[in-house]
């Protein structure tokens, strides 16, 4: 409006009349609205003579329930001043995005001759106008100049590097790029580089910085299969006493200097050689966003096409399952029949409009990655259910203090596996309790304590039918809302003569008779964290002296884990309370550093005259020798329960009940992530504490470093009695 009416629309000197100016302005606004519309993903405007609008994202494949970013594959290209056609060529070749340098690699700020009264403009890869905002954002990942070396001993190189880094970052932010890739730091010598990046991170809002880290150091790759390999692998830094060629150490030092900033992530470079499986496993708990797979990592199959080794295939499949995108880099090293025989295309991923429709030089590599993606089994029903909960912090239930909602009951009731295990346990207990001769004349008294909306009642009655035993059931439930549903269920099923509903807290109910079998569903993610011991101790008074409890035994387990995302999520609350709270989490992007160990056990019935449910345990974990160093963000907790004899259920990884989703693991965070050097041990203490009104856990790390006791006196987290 200002331009049209004030500077060009006065009617004098040939300007537009005021009314026409306003109409022209309205037209501009309409065009602007349209440009905002076409900036959405997948809707591209015409640019020049190329129809980039026809080139939208083409996923590697379609798998039911998979909407992760790993469906999209990128390509690493060289600098190209004509980034518009470079993008069009690579999108036409089947890639979803390009990783492109932002500046001419020959550019050095110190070599630029400044003109008087004119600002120096770096040689960027095209104007921001050659692509739409959506194309820059969705199809381009920036790549900082590879020559940048902020830890060089030469002052001029350091100065040029810092200037260029900040110029390129400002340009990337102007283009609204979602991510930019930082060059690989010097091994264990990145102080100035990390300082500069940390300064930049303070001002970032939406963009991610990805630090390029090789999975295996170049020096180790060169020394592979020669006599000096072990010597190279064991070389240590004289100052820090850490392994020079453990690339995880490079990343760890850099992110520590950058204060664990959540906008800093990793891009792993994959070559022909891979480190040990345990060493690779550490990276699953780190914020890895992409993996650059070099064409040199590919083997050649019988038909002359590229393929990967079994270990590489397994690694790529792991990346797919953790939303890590694949980026293909390097020259074409496989001459296949389908490639352009004229050789008119360049050997890199950059192309020109004249051969845009020709076969992309790196298409065979893309096709193979697509093949690996498509052959992965689609997520099953349980995995699809869990997708939305992966690495998402949830507060544990407070079953005695709060009444569960219908939605929570409905979710638990969908877990068919759990109730089948309970049904098997009740069936076995009934057969042991009553012989075939007494089956018709004897009636078993079974009490379901914490009956909810009735799934355990149904499972128990079905077990009675299957075993041919007579049953009288008491359904005890404190939630008055669930009791309403119970009454409707009993009436609907015609169980009025068999089932008695008791609306009462099991600890305060005076039963009219003793029970033969006591069935409960009071287990939490850590076994006892929903107060099963206290509840069953209170209900045990109406169990016969030779009565049976289902479950009869349960044990909690813990293991140390690397979980960068969970730590950052807890840290975002910016208080002590959240670091001293245990969370229920569907663990996914975590690295389990050592096998889990048992912590607390409880058995029922417990006829001890002095019942004490407080516990203490000290645990010592040793990392496998080939893991290398690691960072511990906390401890994952699980449980395993014996329902009856050899019938069990649980979530401890080595013996977890398959296809069961009622329980996710529990996560005990550490206030400060703890560095564990290769070959070091982890010592941790766990307490289960009790007062007249609450139960709480305390935990403390005492090796390899000492941290304060977490949640002292239940100040941050407890379960109310």
C-alpha positions as CSV (number, residue, x, y, z in Angstrom):
1,X,0.0,0.0,0.0
2,X,2.8,2.4,0.9
3,X,4.6,1.7,-2.3
4,X,1.6,1.9,-4.6
5,X,-0.1,4.9,-3.0
6,X,2.8,7.0,-1.8
7,X,5.6,6.3,-4.2
8,X,4.0,5.2,-7.5
9,X,0.3,6.0,-7.4
10,X,-0.2,9.7,-7.0
11,X,-1.5,10.2,-10.5
12,X,1.1,12.8,-11.2
13,X,4.0,12.3,-13.6
14,X,2.3,9.3,-15.2
15,X,1.6,7.4,-11.9
16,X,-1.4,5.1,-11.4
17,X,-4.6,6.8,-10.2
18,X,-5.4,6.2,-6.5
19,X,-8.3,3.8,-7.1
20,X,-6.3,1.8,-9.6
21,X,-3.5,1.7,-7.2
22,X,-5.7,0.2,-4.5
23,X,-7.0,-2.4,-7.0
24,X,-3.4,-3.2,-8.0
25,X,-2.5,-3.6,-4.3
26,X,-5.4,-5.9,-3.7
27,X,-4.2,-8.0,-6.6
28,X,-0.8,-8.2,-5.1
29,X,-2.3,-9.3,-1.8
30,X,-4.2,-12.1,-3.6
31,X,-1.0,-13.2,-5.4
32,X,0.8,-13.1,-2.0
33,X,-2.0,-15.3,-0.5
34,X,-1.5,-17.8,-3.4
35,X,2.2,-17.8,-2.9
36,X,1.6,-18.7,0.8
37,X,-0.7,-21.5,-0.3
38,X,1.8,-23.0,-2.7
39,X,4.5,-23.0,-0.1
40,X,3.0,-26.0,1.5
41,X,4.9,-29.3,1.1
42,X,4.3,-31.0,-2.2
43,X,2.8,-27.9,-3.9
44,X,5.6,-26.2,-5.9
45,X,5.4,-23.3,-8.3
46,X,6.8,-23.2,-11.8
47,X,10.4,-21.9,-11.8
48,X,11.9,-20.8,-15.1
49,X,11.5,-23.5,-17.7
50,X,11.6,-26.5,-15.3
51,X,8.5,-28.1,-13.8
52,X,9.7,-28.7,-10.3
53,X,6.0,-28.7,-9.3
54,X,5.8,-32.2,-10.7
55,X,8.7,-33.4,-8.5
56,X,7.3,-34.2,-5.0
57,X,8.7,-36.4,-2.3
58,X,8.8,-40.1,-3.4
59,X,9.1,-42.3,-0.3
60,X,11.4,-45.4,-0.4
61,X,8.2,-47.5,-0.1
62,X,4.9,-47.7,1.7
63,X,4.6,-49.7,5.0
64,X,1.4,-49.8,6.9
65,X,1.7,-47.6,10.0
66,X,5.0,-46.1,9.1
67,X,5.0,-42.4,8.8
68,X,8.6,-41.8,9.9
69,X,11.2,-39.6,8.3
70,X,13.3,-42.7,7.4
71,X,11.0,-43.2,4.4
72,X,12.8,-40.4,2.6
73,X,16.3,-40.7,1.1
74,X,18.7,-37.8,0.2
75,X,21.8,-37.3,-1.9
76,X,25.0,-35.5,-1.1
77,X,25.9,-33.1,-4.0
78,X,28.8,-30.8,-4.8
79,X,28.5,-27.0,-5.0
80,X,26.4,-25.9,-7.9
81,X,25.5,-22.2,-8.6
82,X,22.4,-23.4,-10.5
83,X,20.8,-25.0,-7.4
84,X,17.4,-24.9,-9.1
85,X,18.3,-27.4,-11.8
86,X,20.5,-29.4,-9.4
87,X,17.5,-29.9,-7.2
88,X,15.2,-30.7,-10.2
89,X,17.7,-33.3,-11.5
90,X,18.0,-35.1,-8.2
91,X,14.3,-35.0,-7.5
92,X,13.7,-36.4,-11.0
93,X,16.2,-39.1,-10.1
94,X,14.0,-40.3,-7.2
95,X,15.7,-38.6,-4.3
96,X,13.6,-36.7,-1.8
97,X,16.1,-34.0,-0.8
98,X,19.6,-32.8,-1.5
99,X,22.5,-32.1,0.9
100,X,24.1,-29.0,-0.8
101,X,26.9,-26.7,0.1
102,X,25.7,-23.2,0.8
103,X,28.9,-21.4,-0.4
104,X,31.4,-21.8,-3.2
105,X,34.2,-24.0,-1.7
106,X,36.9,-21.6,-3.0
107,X,35.5,-18.7,-1.0
108,X,37.7,-17.3,1.8
109,X,36.6,-14.1,3.6
110,X,40.3,-13.0,3.9
111,X,40.8,-13.1,0.1
112,X,37.8,-10.9,-0.7
113,X,38.7,-7.3,-1.7
114,X,36.2,-5.1,-0.1
115,X,34.8,-2.3,-2.2
116,X,34.4,1.2,-0.7
117,X,30.9,1.6,0.8
118,X,29.8,-1.8,-0.4
119,X,29.1,-4.9,1.8
120,X,30.8,-8.1,0.8
121,X,28.4,-10.7,-0.5
122,X,29.6,-14.3,-0.2
123,X,29.2,-16.5,-3.3
124,X,26.1,-18.4,-2.1
125,X,24.5,-21.1,-4.1
126,X,21.8,-19.1,-5.8
127,X,19.4,-16.4,-4.7
128,X,16.6,-17.3,-2.2
129,X,14.2,-16.5,-5.1
130,X,15.2,-19.4,-7.3
131,X,13.4,-21.9,-5.1
132,X,10.2,-21.4,-3.1
133,X,10.2,-21.4,0.6
134,X,8.7,-24.9,0.7
135,X,11.4,-26.2,-1.6
136,X,14.2,-24.7,0.5
137,X,12.6,-26.1,3.7
138,X,11.5,-29.5,2.5
139,X,14.1,-30.5,-0.2
140,X,17.4,-28.9,0.9
141,X,19.6,-29.7,3.8
142,X,22.5,-27.2,4.0
143,X,26.1,-28.2,4.2
144,X,28.7,-26.0,5.8
145,X,32.0,-25.6,3.9
146,X,34.2,-28.7,4.5
147,X,37.4,-26.6,4.8
148,X,36.1,-24.9,8.0
149,X,38.7,-25.5,10.8
150,X,38.1,-23.5,13.9
151,X,40.8,-25.3,15.8
152,X,43.5,-24.7,13.3
153,X,46.9,-23.4,14.7
154,X,46.8,-20.7,12.0
155,X,45.0,-17.5,13.1
156,X,43.9,-16.7,9.6
157,X,42.3,-20.1,9.0
158,X,40.5,-19.8,12.3
159,X,39.2,-16.3,11.6
160,X,38.1,-17.3,8.1
161,X,36.4,-20.4,9.4
162,X,34.4,-18.5,12.1
163,X,33.3,-15.8,9.7
164,X,32.2,-18.3,7.1
165,X,30.4,-20.5,9.6
166,X,28.4,-17.5,10.8
167,X,27.7,-16.2,7.3
168,X,26.5,-19.6,6.2
169,X,24.4,-20.1,9.3
170,X,22.7,-16.7,8.8
171,X,22.0,-17.6,5.1
172,X,20.5,-21.0,6.1
173,X,18.3,-19.3,8.6
174,X,17.2,-16.8,6.0
175,X,16.2,-19.7,3.7
176,X,14.3,-21.4,6.5
177,X,16.3,-24.6,6.1
178,X,15.3,-27.3,8.6
179,X,18.8,-28.6,9.1
180,X,22.5,-27.9,8.2
181,X,25.4,-30.3,8.5
182,X,28.5,-29.2,10.3
183,X,32.0,-30.5,9.2
184,X,33.6,-33.3,11.3
185,X,35.6,-31.9,14.2
186,X,39.2,-32.7,14.9
187,X,39.6,-35.8,17.1
188,X,39.3,-34.7,20.7
189,X,40.5,-31.2,19.8
190,X,37.4,-29.2,19.1
191,X,37.3,-26.6,21.9
192,X,37.1,-23.4,19.7
193,X,34.8,-25.1,17.2
194,X,32.4,-26.2,19.8
195,X,32.5,-22.7,21.5
196,X,31.5,-21.0,18.2
197,X,28.8,-23.5,17.4
198,X,27.4,-23.2,21.0
199,X,27.2,-19.4,20.4
200,X,25.2,-20.1,17.2
201,X,22.9,-22.6,19.0
202,X,21.8,-19.9,21.5
203,X,20.0,-18.0,18.7
204,X,18.5,-21.0,16.9
205,X,14.7,-21.5,17.1
206,X,13.7,-23.9,14.4
207,X,16.8,-25.2,12.7
208,X,18.8,-28.2,13.7
209,X,22.6,-28.5,13.4
210,X,23.8,-31.9,12.5
211,X,27.5,-32.7,13.3
212,X,29.1,-35.1,10.9
213,X,30.8,-38.0,12.6
214,X,32.3,-41.1,11.0
215,X,31.1,-44.3,12.5
216,X,34.7,-45.6,12.2
217,X,37.6,-43.3,12.3
218,X,39.5,-42.8,9.0
219,X,42.7,-43.9,10.7
220,X,41.2,-47.2,11.8
221,X,39.7,-47.8,8.4
222,X,43.2,-47.4,6.8
223,X,44.7,-49.7,9.4
224,X,42.1,-52.5,9.1
225,X,43.5,-56.0,8.5
226,X,47.1,-54.9,9.0
227,X,49.5,-55.4,11.9
228,X,49.1,-51.9,13.3
229,X,45.3,-52.1,13.7
230,X,45.3,-53.0,17.4
231,X,47.9,-50.3,18.1
232,X,45.8,-47.6,16.2
233,X,42.6,-48.7,18.0
234,X,44.3,-48.4,21.5
235,X,46.0,-45.1,21.0
236,X,44.9,-42.6,23.7
237,X,44.9,-38.9,24.0
238,X,47.8,-37.8,26.3
239,X,45.6,-35.2,28.2
240,X,42.2,-36.8,28.5
241,X,43.3,-40.5,28.5
242,X,40.5,-41.3,26.1
243,X,40.8,-43.4,22.9
244,X,41.7,-41.1,20.0
245,X,40.0,-43.3,17.4
246,X,36.7,-43.8,19.1
247,X,34.6,-41.4,17.2
248,X,31.9,-41.5,19.8
249,X,34.4,-39.7,22.0
250,X,34.6,-36.9,19.4
251,X,30.8,-36.4,19.5
252,X,30.6,-36.7,23.3
253,X,33.3,-34.0,23.8
254,X,31.6,-31.7,21.3
255,X,28.1,-32.0,22.8
256,X,29.3,-31.6,26.4
257,X,31.0,-28.3,25.4
258,X,27.6,-27.3,23.8
259,X,25.7,-28.1,27.0
260,X,23.7,-31.0,25.6
261,X,21.8,-28.5,23.4
262,X,18.7,-30.2,21.9
263,X,19.2,-28.4,18.6
264,X,22.5,-30.3,18.1
265,X,22.3,-33.7,16.5
266,X,24.5,-36.2,14.7
267,X,25.0,-37.4,11.1
268,X,26.9,-40.7,10.9
269,X,29.2,-41.4,8.0
270,X,29.1,-45.1,7.0
271,X,32.0,-46.5,5.0
272,X,33.1,-50.0,4.0
273,X,34.1,-51.0,7.5
274,X,32.1,-51.1,10.6
275,X,33.0,-51.2,14.3
276,X,31.8,-53.8,16.7
277,X,28.1,-54.3,17.2
278,X,28.3,-53.2,20.9
279,X,30.1,-50.0,19.8
280,X,27.4,-49.3,17.2
281,X,24.6,-49.9,19.8
282,X,25.7,-46.8,21.7
283,X,24.6,-44.6,18.9
284,X,20.9,-45.7,19.2
285,X,20.5,-43.6,22.3
286,X,22.1,-40.6,20.7
287,X,20.3,-37.9,18.6
288,X,21.2,-39.4,15.2
289,X,19.2,-37.8,12.5
290,X,20.7,-39.2,9.3
291,X,23.4,-41.6,8.1
292,X,25.6,-40.8,5.1
293,X,26.3,-44.0,3.2
294,X,29.2,-43.7,0.8
295,X,29.1,-45.6,-2.5
296,X,32.4,-47.1,-1.5
297,X,30.6,-49.0,1.3
298,X,28.6,-51.0,-1.4
299,X,29.7,-54.4,-2.7
300,X,28.9,-55.8,-6.2
301,X,26.4,-58.6,-6.7
302,X,26.5,-61.2,-9.5
303,X,24.6,-59.0,-11.9
304,X,27.0,-56.1,-11.3
305,X,24.6,-54.1,-9.2
306,X,25.5,-52.5,-5.8
307,X,24.6,-54.3,-2.6
308,X,25.6,-54.2,1.1
309,X,27.1,-56.7,3.5
310,X,24.9,-58.5,6.0
311,X,26.2,-56.2,8.8
312,X,25.5,-53.1,6.7
313,X,22.0,-54.3,5.9
314,X,21.3,-54.9,9.6
315,X,22.6,-51.4,10.4
316,X,20.4,-49.8,7.7
317,X,17.4,-51.7,9.0
318,X,18.1,-50.4,12.5
319,X,18.3,-46.8,11.1
320,X,14.9,-47.3,9.4
321,X,13.3,-48.4,12.7
322,X,14.6,-45.4,14.5
323,X,13.5,-42.7,12.0
324,X,17.1,-42.1,10.7
325,X,17.2,-40.9,7.1
326,X,19.7,-42.3,4.6
327,X,21.9,-40.0,2.5
328,X,23.8,-41.4,-0.4
329,X,27.2,-39.8,-1.1
330,X,30.1,-40.3,-3.6
331,X,30.7,-41.2,-7.2
332,X,29.0,-44.0,-9.0
333,X,31.3,-47.1,-8.7
334,X,29.0,-49.6,-10.4
335,X,28.6,-49.7,-14.2
336,X,25.1,-51.1,-14.8
337,X,23.3,-51.6,-18.1
338,X,20.6,-49.2,-17.1
339,X,22.9,-46.2,-16.7
340,X,23.2,-43.7,-19.5
341,X,25.7,-45.3,-22.0
342,X,26.6,-41.9,-23.5
343,X,28.3,-41.0,-20.2
344,X,26.9,-37.5,-20.6
345,X,26.1,-37.2,-16.9
346,X,28.7,-36.1,-14.4
347,X,30.1,-38.6,-11.9
348,X,28.5,-36.8,-9.0
349,X,24.9,-36.1,-8.1
350,X,24.9,-32.7,-9.7
351,X,23.2,-32.7,-13.1
352,X,22.0,-30.3,-15.8
353,X,18.7,-29.7,-17.4
354,X,19.7,-31.2,-20.7
355,X,20.0,-34.7,-19.2
356,X,17.4,-34.2,-16.3
357,X,15.3,-37.0,-17.7
358,X,18.3,-39.4,-18.0
359,X,19.0,-42.1,-15.5
360,X,20.5,-40.7,-12.4
361,X,24.0,-42.0,-11.8
362,X,23.2,-42.9,-8.2
363,X,19.8,-44.5,-8.9
364,X,21.1,-48.1,-8.5
365,X,22.2,-47.2,-4.9
366,X,18.8,-45.6,-4.2
367,X,17.0,-48.6,-5.6
368,X,18.9,-50.9,-3.3
369,X,18.2,-48.8,-0.2
370,X,14.5,-48.8,-1.3
371,X,14.7,-52.6,-1.5
372,X,16.0,-52.8,2.0
373,X,13.3,-50.5,3.3
374,X,10.4,-52.4,1.6
375,X,11.5,-55.8,2.8
376,X,11.2,-54.7,6.5
377,X,8.1,-56.2,8.1
378,X,5.4,-53.6,8.7
379,X,4.7,-52.9,12.3
380,X,2.3,-55.3,13.9
381,X,-0.8,-54.3,16.0
382,X,1.2,-53.9,19.2
383,X,3.9,-51.8,17.5
384,X,1.3,-49.6,15.8
385,X,-0.4,-49.0,19.2
386,X,3.0,-48.1,20.7
387,X,4.2,-45.7,18.0
388,X,2.6,-42.6,19.6
389,X,4.1,-43.5,23.0
390,X,7.7,-44.1,21.9
391,X,10.2,-42.0,24.1
392,X,7.3,-40.0,25.5
393,X,7.4,-39.3,29.3
394,X,4.3,-40.3,31.3
395,X,3.6,-40.0,35.0
396,X,3.0,-43.4,36.6
397,X,-0.5,-44.2,37.8
398,X,-1.6,-43.5,41.3
399,X,-4.2,-46.2,41.7
400,X,-4.9,-45.7,45.4
401,X,-5.2,-41.9,45.2
402,X,-6.9,-41.6,41.8
403,X,-9.7,-43.3,40.0
404,X,-8.9,-44.5,36.6
405,X,-10.8,-43.1,33.6
406,X,-12.8,-45.2,31.1
407,X,-10.2,-44.6,28.4
408,X,-7.4,-46.1,30.6
409,X,-9.5,-49.2,31.4
410,X,-10.3,-49.6,27.7
411,X,-6.7,-49.5,26.7
412,X,-5.7,-52.1,29.3
413,X,-8.6,-54.4,28.4
414,X,-7.4,-54.6,24.8
415,X,-4.3,-56.5,26.0
416,X,-5.5,-60.0,25.2
417,X,-2.2,-61.7,26.0
418,X,-2.2,-60.5,29.6
419,X,-5.6,-61.9,30.3
420,X,-4.8,-65.1,28.6
421,X,-1.9,-65.6,30.9
422,X,-4.1,-64.8,33.9
423,X,-6.7,-67.3,32.6
424,X,-4.1,-70.0,32.3
425,X,-2.9,-69.3,35.8
426,X,-6.4,-69.5,37.3
427,X,-7.1,-72.7,35.2
428,X,-3.9,-74.4,36.6
429,X,-4.7,-73.3,40.2
430,X,-8.3,-74.7,39.9
431,X,-7.0,-78.0,38.7
432,X,-4.5,-78.2,41.5
433,X,-7.1,-77.1,44.1
434,X,-9.9,-79.5,43.3
435,X,-9.5,-83.0,42.1
436,X,-11.6,-84.5,39.3
437,X,-13.6,-86.6,41.9
438,X,-14.5,-83.4,43.9
439,X,-15.1,-81.2,40.9
440,X,-18.9,-81.5,40.9
441,X,-19.4,-81.2,44.7
442,X,-16.8,-78.5,45.6
443,X,-17.0,-74.8,45.0
444,X,-13.9,-72.6,45.0
445,X,-14.1,-69.1,46.4
446,X,-12.1,-66.7,44.2
447,X,-11.7,-63.0,45.0
448,X,-10.6,-60.5,42.3
449,X,-9.2,-57.6,44.2
450,X,-9.0,-54.5,42.0
451,X,-11.5,-55.9,39.6
452,X,-11.7,-52.7,37.4
453,X,-14.4,-53.2,34.8
454,X,-14.3,-57.0,35.0
455,X,-11.7,-58.5,32.6
456,X,-10.2,-60.6,35.3
457,X,-13.6,-61.7,36.4
458,X,-14.3,-62.9,32.9
459,X,-11.0,-64.6,32.6
460,X,-11.5,-66.4,35.9
461,X,-15.0,-67.6,35.0
462,X,-13.7,-68.9,31.6
463,X,-11.0,-70.8,33.4
464,X,-13.6,-72.4,35.6
465,X,-15.6,-73.5,32.5
466,X,-12.5,-74.9,30.8
467,X,-11.5,-76.8,33.9
468,X,-15.0,-78.0,34.8
469,X,-14.7,-76.5,38.3
470,X,-17.4,-74.6,40.3
471,X,-16.6,-71.1,41.2
472,X,-18.0,-68.3,43.5
473,X,-16.4,-64.9,42.7
474,X,-16.1,-61.7,44.7
475,X,-15.2,-58.7,42.6
476,X,-13.7,-56.0,44.9
477,X,-13.3,-52.6,43.4
478,X,-12.9,-49.1,45.0
479,X,-13.6,-47.0,41.9
480,X,-17.3,-46.3,42.1
481,X,-17.4,-45.5,38.4
482,X,-16.0,-48.9,37.5
483,X,-18.5,-50.5,39.8
484,X,-21.3,-49.1,37.7
485,X,-19.8,-50.9,34.7
486,X,-19.3,-54.1,36.7
487,X,-23.0,-54.2,37.6
488,X,-24.0,-53.8,34.0
489,X,-21.6,-56.6,32.9
490,X,-22.8,-59.0,35.6
491,X,-26.4,-58.4,34.5
492,X,-25.6,-58.6,30.8
493,X,-23.8,-61.9,31.2
494,X,-26.2,-63.4,33.7
495,X,-23.6,-63.9,36.4
496,X,-25.8,-62.7,39.3
497,X,-25.7,-66.0,41.1
498,X,-22.0,-66.5,40.7
499,X,-20.4,-63.0,41.1
500,X,-20.8,-60.7,44.1
501,X,-19.7,-57.1,43.6
502,X,-18.0,-55.3,46.5
503,X,-17.6,-51.5,46.2
504,X,-14.8,-51.0,48.8
505,X,-11.1,-50.6,49.3
506,X,-9.7,-54.1,49.6
507,X,-7.7,-53.1,52.6
508,X,-10.8,-52.1,54.6
509,X,-13.3,-54.8,53.5
510,X,-14.5,-57.4,56.0
511,X,-15.0,-60.5,53.8
512,X,-17.9,-62.9,54.7
513,X,-15.7,-65.9,54.0
514,X,-12.1,-66.9,53.3
515,X,-10.9,-67.1,49.7
516,X,-9.1,-70.1,48.1
517,X,-7.6,-68.0,45.3
518,X,-6.8,-64.2,45.4
519,X,-6.4,-62.7,42.0
520,X,-5.1,-59.2,41.5
521,X,-3.9,-56.9,38.7
522,X,-2.0,-54.4,40.8
523,X,1.4,-54.7,39.1
524,X,3.2,-51.5,37.8
525,X,6.0,-51.1,35.4
526,X,8.5,-51.6,38.2
527,X,6.5,-54.4,39.8
528,X,5.7,-52.9,43.1
529,X,5.5,-49.2,42.1
530,X,1.6,-49.2,42.2
531,X,1.7,-50.5,45.7
532,X,0.8,-54.2,45.1
533,X,2.7,-55.3,48.2
534,X,0.7,-52.9,50.5
535,X,-2.6,-53.8,48.9
536,X,-2.1,-57.5,49.0
537,X,-0.8,-57.5,52.5
538,X,-4.1,-55.8,53.5
539,X,-6.2,-58.2,51.5
540,X,-4.4,-61.3,52.6
541,X,-6.4,-61.5,55.9
542,X,-9.3,-63.0,54.0
543,X,-7.2,-65.6,52.3
544,X,-7.2,-69.2,53.6
545,X,-4.0,-70.4,55.2
546,X,-3.3,-72.7,52.2
547,X,-4.7,-70.2,49.7
548,X,-3.1,-69.1,46.5
549,X,-2.2,-65.6,45.3
550,X,-2.1,-64.8,41.6
551,X,0.5,-63.4,41.1
552,X,2.6,-65.2,43.6
553,X,6.0,-63.5,43.0
554,X,7.3,-60.5,41.2
555,X,10.7,-58.9,40.8
556,X,11.9,-55.5,39.5
557,X,15.0,-55.1,37.3
558,X,17.1,-52.1,36.2
559,X,19.8,-51.4,33.6
560,X,21.8,-48.3,32.7
561,X,20.8,-46.6,29.5
562,X,21.8,-43.8,27.1
563,X,18.7,-41.8,26.4
564,X,19.5,-38.4,25.0
565,X,15.9,-37.5,24.0
566,X,14.5,-38.5,27.4
567,X,17.2,-36.4,29.2
568,X,16.5,-33.4,27.1
569,X,12.8,-33.7,27.7
570,X,13.3,-33.9,31.5
571,X,15.8,-31.0,31.3
572,X,13.3,-28.8,29.4
573,X,11.2,-28.5,32.7
574,X,14.2,-26.7,34.2
575,X,13.7,-27.8,37.8
576,X,14.9,-30.5,40.2
577,X,11.6,-32.1,40.7
578,X,11.4,-33.6,37.2
579,X,14.9,-35.1,37.5
580,X,13.8,-36.9,40.7
581,X,10.6,-38.4,39.2
582,X,10.2,-41.8,37.7
583,X,8.5,-41.9,34.4
584,X,6.6,-44.6,32.4
585,X,8.1,-44.6,28.9
586,X,7.9,-46.8,25.8
587,X,11.7,-46.9,25.4
588,X,12.8,-46.8,21.7
589,X,15.7,-44.6,20.9
590,X,17.8,-45.7,23.8
591,X,21.0,-47.7,24.1
592,X,21.0,-50.5,26.8
593,X,24.5,-50.5,28.1
594,X,24.5,-53.6,30.2
595,X,22.2,-56.5,31.0
596,X,19.5,-55.8,33.6
597,X,19.8,-57.0,37.2
598,X,17.1,-57.8,39.8
599,X,16.4,-55.2,42.4
600,X,13.4,-55.9,44.7
601,X,11.3,-59.1,45.0
602,X,7.9,-59.6,46.7
603,X,6.1,-62.9,47.2
604,X,2.5,-63.6,48.2
605,X,1.0,-64.7,50.4
606,X,3.3,-63.2,52.9
607,X,2.7,-64.8,56.4
608,X,5.7,-63.1,58.0
609,X,4.6,-61.7,61.5
610,X,6.5,-58.5,60.8
611,X,5.8,-57.4,57.3
612,X,8.3,-54.8,56.0
613,X,8.0,-53.8,52.4
614,X,11.0,-51.3,52.4
615,X,14.0,-52.5,50.4
616,X,17.6,-51.6,49.6
617,X,19.8,-52.9,46.8
618,X,23.3,-52.0,45.6
619,X,24.1,-53.0,42.0
620,X,27.3,-53.1,39.9
621,X,27.1,-53.1,36.1
622,X,30.1,-53.7,33.8
623,X,30.0,-52.5,30.2
624,X,31.0,-55.1,27.6
625,X,34.7,-54.7,26.6
626,X,33.9,-53.9,23.0
627,X,31.3,-51.2,23.8
628,X,33.8,-48.4,24.4
629,X,32.9,-45.3,26.5
630,X,29.3,-44.3,27.0
631,X,27.1,-41.7,28.6
632,X,24.5,-42.8,31.2
633,X,21.4,-40.7,31.4
634,X,19.5,-42.9,33.8
635,X,18.2,-46.4,34.5
636,X,15.4,-48.3,32.8
637,X,13.2,-50.4,35.1
638,X,11.2,-53.5,34.3
639,X,9.4,-56.4,36.2
640,X,8.8,-60.1,35.8
641,X,6.0,-61.8,37.6
642,X,5.2,-65.4,38.4
643,X,1.5,-65.8,38.2
644,X,1.3,-69.4,39.2
645,X,4.0,-72.1,39.1
646,X,5.6,-71.8,35.6
647,X,3.1,-69.3,34.2
648,X,4.6,-65.8,34.1
649,X,4.3,-62.4,32.5
650,X,6.6,-59.5,32.4
651,X,8.5,-56.8,30.4
652,X,12.1,-57.6,31.4
653,X,13.7,-57.6,27.9
654,X,15.4,-61.0,28.0
655,X,12.2,-62.8,29.1
656,X,9.4,-60.4,28.1
657,X,5.9,-61.8,27.4
658,X,5.4,-61.3,23.6
659,X,2.5,-59.2,22.2
660,X,1.7,-57.6,25.6
661,X,1.4,-53.8,25.9
662,X,-0.2,-53.1,29.3
663,X,3.1,-52.0,30.8
664,X,5.9,-49.8,29.4
665,X,9.3,-49.6,31.2
666,X,9.9,-47.1,33.9
667,X,12.7,-44.5,33.7
668,X,14.8,-43.2,36.6
669,X,16.7,-40.1,35.3
670,X,20.0,-38.8,36.6
671,X,20.3,-35.1,37.3
672,X,23.6,-35.0,35.3
673,X,24.6,-37.5,32.5
674,X,27.5,-39.5,33.7
675,X,30.5,-40.4,31.5
676,X,31.6,-44.0,31.8
677,X,35.0,-44.7,30.3
678,X,35.7,-47.9,28.4
679,X,36.2,-50.8,30.8
680,X,34.7,-48.9,33.8
681,X,31.9,-50.1,36.1
682,X,28.7,-48.5,37.2
683,X,27.6,-48.7,40.8
684,X,24.1,-47.6,41.7
685,X,21.9,-47.8,44.9
686,X,18.1,-48.2,45.0
687,X,15.9,-47.8,48.0
688,X,12.2,-48.4,48.4
689,X,11.0,-46.3,51.3
690,X,7.8,-46.2,53.3
691,X,6.0,-43.8,55.6
692,X,2.4,-44.0,57.0
693,X,1.1,-42.0,54.1
694,X,3.3,-42.7,51.1
695,X,5.9,-45.0,49.3
696,X,8.8,-43.6,47.3
697,X,12.0,-44.6,45.6
698,X,15.5,-43.1,46.1
699,X,18.4,-43.7,43.9
700,X,22.1,-42.7,43.8
701,X,25.1,-43.3,41.6
702,X,28.4,-43.9,43.3
703,X,30.7,-45.0,40.4
704,X,32.3,-44.0,38.1
705,X,31.4,-40.7,39.7
706,X,29.3,-39.7,42.7
707,X,25.9,-38.0,42.4
708,X,23.6,-36.8,45.2
709,X,20.8,-39.1,46.3
710,X,17.8,-38.5,44.1
711,X,14.3,-37.9,45.6
712,X,15.5,-37.8,49.2
713,X,12.5,-38.3,51.5
714,X,10.2,-38.5,48.5
715,X,10.4,-34.7,48.1
716,X,9.7,-34.8,44.3
717,X,7.9,-38.1,43.6
718,X,5.9,-40.6,45.7
719,X,3.0,-42.9,45.6
720,X,0.3,-42.1,48.1
721,X,-1.2,-44.7,50.4
